[in-house]
């Protein structure tokens, strides 16, 4: 059954107007004017709704809203097509917060947040999430480090992920650099801010692969608070 993200507050027996995008998708792409869909807004849960004449009529609640454990990823900006892939797959792996970073070796200066929010919404619709990850505004690494929002690992250093956990039991975020990695100065900035380095092994991973590697580690995920 189709799942669609909406901005409206949701409740049983409520009728809400479909957006132009949803109306076009259901009537022109899916070629239907009468269809049952699941709608969610990230706050009230998932609801079964009957679509007709440009409106959703909510008939029942299918799932209550679920709060995922904090799992954040801060990443240096990379080329657009790879960044799109990273953001989409991060959503599927349960990321809750995404922090785009401008670092010294960032070569991709354009960051159209609206485009990536749309990617997150579509990924959440597809994978069955009850919420959409928060995409924070792009910021410079120094600014991010000055207000480090939680305990973070970053992908540099001799410690393995398992060994790093012995030093910090509740990591809730991961930091990966852009293509070419972080500079020595940036690594020192993160260390001074309290981020704990760890190694991903002997292989050199692409920036987008490194981000997904962090989010997919079962040992790390088990320790996310």
Buried (B, 14 or more C-beta within 10 A) or exposed (E): EBBBBBEBEBEEEBEBEBBEEBBEBBBEEEEEEEBEBBBBBBEBBBBBBBBBEBEBBBBEBBEEBEEEEBBBBBBBBBBBEBBBBBBBBBBBBBBBBBBBBBBBBBEBEEBEEEEBBEBBBBBBBEBEBBBBBBBBEBBEBBEBBEEBBEBBBBBBBEBBBEEBBEEBEEBBBBBBBBBBBBBEEBBEBBBEBEBBBBBBEEEEBBBBBBBBBBBEBEEBBEBBE
